[in-house]
Amino acid sequence: MRVVIQRVSEASVTIAGRVKGAIGHGLLVLVAVEPTDTPSDIAWLSGKIVRLRIFDDEHGVMNRSVLDTGGGILVVSQFTLFASTRKGNRPSYSRSAGPEAAIPLYEQFLAQLQTDLGKPLAAGEFGADMHVALVNTGPVTIIIDSRLKE
């Protein structure tokens, strides 16, 4: 799995003109699934996300997690995170899992992340045409890949 995490003061996802999910202060998590991903990737990645210390403490040092700050999480599926631009100018998405494999893993990821966060999270809809709006604070943007464990 690969995620792009953005620290936000607010974020939302809209589908067909209706807001599907929205948060205030917290994390926007864009996620892509590979066919080789497993439940252990989900557990590792979820734990990493909720404990990632990218929020300022009282001294202005990034030393607090979304758990520490009580922030929210908005998750949006984005298979294009595995785009390969090695050949030509049209990206290949062959590393991304197809819906039959990706949807169950995506849903397991949402469930695990909600459990680890300890409260409901917001999410887009897998495979939908979504409009994502955000205010990235800092800006802070982190990329994590469960295969590389970084």
C-alpha positions as CSV (number, residue, x, y, z in Angstrom):
1,M,0.0,0.0,0.0
2,R,1.1,3.5,-0.6
3,V,-0.3,6.6,1.1
4,V,0.1,10.3,0.7
5,I,-0.6,12.0,4.0
6,Q,-1.4,15.7,4.2
7,R,-1.7,17.6,7.5
8,V,-4.8,19.8,7.0
9,S,-6.8,22.4,8.8
10,E,-9.8,21.1,6.8
11,A,-10.5,18.7,4.0
12,S,-13.6,17.3,2.2
13,V,-14.5,14.9,-0.6
14,T,-17.5,15.6,-2.8
15,I,-19.2,13.1,-5.1
16,A,-21.8,14.1,-7.7
17,G,-22.2,17.5,-5.9
18,R,-22.7,16.1,-2.4
19,V,-20.2,16.1,0.4
20,K,-19.4,12.5,1.2
21,G,-16.9,13.2,3.9
22,A,-15.3,16.1,5.7
23,I,-13.0,16.9,8.6
24,G,-11.5,19.9,10.3
25,H,-8.0,19.7,11.7
26,G,-6.3,16.3,11.0
27,L,-5.0,14.2,8.2
28,L,-6.1,13.7,4.6
29,V,-4.9,10.2,3.5
30,L,-4.8,9.3,-0.1
31,V,-4.4,5.5,-0.5
32,A,-3.5,3.0,-3.2
33,V,-3.5,-0.8,-3.0
34,E,-1.2,-3.2,-4.8
35,P,-2.2,-6.8,-5.5
36,T,0.4,-8.2,-3.1
37,D,-0.8,-6.2,-0.1
38,T,-1.8,-8.2,3.0
39,P,-3.5,-7.6,6.3
40,S,-0.1,-7.1,7.9
41,D,0.5,-4.1,5.5
42,I,-2.8,-2.7,6.6
43,A,-2.0,-3.0,10.3
44,W,1.5,-1.6,10.0
45,L,0.4,1.3,7.9
46,S,-2.6,2.2,10.0
47,G,-0.5,2.2,13.2
48,K,2.1,4.4,11.5
49,I,-0.5,6.9,10.3
50,V,-2.2,7.5,13.7
51,R,1.1,7.7,15.5
52,L,2.9,9.9,13.0
53,R,4.2,12.9,14.9
54,I,3.6,15.7,12.5
55,F,1.5,18.2,14.6
56,D,3.2,20.9,16.6
57,D,3.5,20.7,20.3
58,E,3.5,23.7,22.7
59,H,7.0,24.6,21.5
60,G,6.2,24.6,17.8
61,V,8.0,21.3,17.3
62,M,6.3,18.5,15.2
63,N,6.0,16.1,18.1
64,R,2.3,15.2,18.3
65,S,0.2,12.7,16.4
66,V,-3.4,12.9,15.2
67,L,-4.2,10.7,18.3
68,D,-2.6,13.3,20.6
69,T,-4.4,16.2,19.0
70,G,-7.8,14.6,18.6
71,G,-7.8,15.4,14.9
72,G,-9.9,13.6,12.2
73,I,-8.9,11.5,9.3
74,L,-10.3,11.6,5.8
75,V,-9.4,8.7,3.5
76,V,-9.7,8.8,-0.3
77,S,-8.8,5.9,-2.6
78,Q,-6.4,6.9,-5.3
79,F,-5.0,4.2,-7.6
80,T,-2.9,6.7,-9.4
81,L,-0.4,6.7,-6.6
82,F,1.2,3.7,-8.2
83,A,1.5,5.4,-11.6
84,S,4.6,4.5,-13.6
85,T,5.9,7.0,-16.1
86,R,9.0,5.0,-17.1
87,K,7.8,4.6,-20.7
88,G,6.4,7.4,-22.8
89,N,4.1,10.1,-21.4
90,R,1.0,8.1,-20.7
91,P,1.2,6.7,-17.1
92,S,0.7,3.0,-16.5
93,Y,-1.3,1.8,-13.5
94,S,-0.4,-1.8,-13.7
95,R,1.0,-1.9,-10.2
96,S,-2.4,-0.9,-8.7
97,A,-4.7,-3.7,-7.7
98,G,-8.0,-4.1,-9.6
99,P,-11.3,-3.5,-7.8
100,E,-11.8,-7.2,-7.0
101,A,-8.6,-7.2,-4.9
102,A,-8.5,-3.6,-3.9
103,I,-12.0,-3.0,-2.5
104,P,-11.8,-5.6,0.3
105,L,-8.3,-4.4,1.3
106,Y,-9.4,-0.7,1.2
107,E,-12.4,-1.6,3.4
108,Q,-10.2,-3.5,5.8
109,F,-7.8,-0.4,5.9
110,L,-10.7,1.9,6.7
111,A,-11.9,-0.4,9.5
112,Q,-8.4,-0.8,11.0
113,L,-7.7,2.9,10.8
114,Q,-11.0,3.7,12.5
115,T,-10.1,1.2,15.3
116,D,-6.7,2.7,15.7
117,L,-8.0,6.3,15.7
118,G,-10.6,5.4,18.2
119,K,-13.4,7.3,16.6
120,P,-15.2,7.4,13.2
121,L,-13.3,8.6,10.2
122,A,-14.5,10.2,6.9
123,A,-13.9,8.5,3.6
124,G,-14.6,8.9,-0.1
125,E,-16.1,6.1,-2.2
126,F,-13.8,3.6,-3.9
127,G,-13.9,4.1,-7.7
128,A,-16.1,7.2,-7.7
129,D,-15.3,10.4,-9.5
130,M,-14.4,12.5,-6.5
131,H,-13.5,16.2,-5.9
132,V,-11.1,16.6,-3.0
133,A,-10.7,20.0,-1.3
134,L,-8.1,20.7,1.4
135,V,-6.1,23.3,3.2
136,N,-2.7,21.8,3.8
137,T,-1.1,23.3,6.8
138,G,2.7,23.8,7.0
139,P,2.5,22.5,4.3
140,V,3.2,19.0,5.5
141,T,3.0,16.1,3.1
142,I,4.4,12.6,3.8
143,I,4.6,9.6,1.5
144,I,4.6,6.1,3.1
145,D,4.9,2.8,1.3
146,S,4.2,-0.4,3.3
147,R,6.4,-2.5,1.0
148,L,9.4,-0.3,1.8
149,K,8.4,0.3,5.4
150,E,9.2,4.0,5.0
